[in-house]
Amino acid sequence: MAIPRILVVDDDAEMRQMMTQFLQQHGSIALPAASEAEVRKHLAAGRIDLILLDVMLGDENGLEICGKLRREQDVPVIMVSALSADHQRMQGYEVGADDYIAKPFNPDLLLARVKAVLHRAQRASSLAHRRNIRSFRFQGWCYNAKRNEVLSPEGVQVALSKRETALLQVLLANPHIPLTRDEIAEALTADDTAPRSGETNGRSIDMLVKRLRSKIEPNPKDPTVLRTERGIGYIFAVDVMTEDT
């Protein structure tokens, strides 16, 4: 449900910009980085679902960075390099890379490999999710994913439609992240309760947001939780806490 957040790590500014823009055009939130320090800054700042990591980063070695990251966390890593010999690919897999793509590459191939790695990671998360369903809390509200139940700060159950619930789930998975209408529509379409074709245009998303605001905002005409982000779309502008149920 969450919009994929992909970190593009390359010291070549032109390549970094090209990959970032391409991924953004295909429904991901792509963030640029040029060094290990910038990688760690992004990881500390928020959720990262996948790292595209160049092997040669000026004075730094992408393989060494990958090895360090793998010892510290489980974020998937795809190595990207002009070094394409078998032994060089094996070095990438040995330090824990999930995949290895040789430059130059077809952008569509890159996208396919990215989707495959994300799918594997999401499947693993999904299996864990079935054993560990969570509750989400924000501004006194509680959404219990196991019971699919929304409680107001006063403890009153609030009825949401399937589409309103799906939108809330997208927002809870992406707090403090500006989302375009297209990104929201893409996430809704990926859900099992996806709306029918033609129900995810900009106007439809605006109406869905309006309905959800009428149920969770203290003052729907002056929203503080689900705010409009001028020139972009919408942002869930409050902290979200999760807990096991």
PyMOL commands that set and color helices and strands:
alter all, ss='L'
color gray80, all
select helices_A, chain A and resi 13-25+36-45+62-72+86-94+107-131+162-173+181-189+202-216
alter helices_A, ss='H'
color red, helices_A
select strands_A, chain A and resi 5-9+29-33+50-54+56-57+60-61+77-81+99-102+134-138+141-144+149-151+179-180+226-229+233-236+241-244
alter strands_A, ss='S'
color yellow, strands_A
deselect
rebuild
show_as cartoon
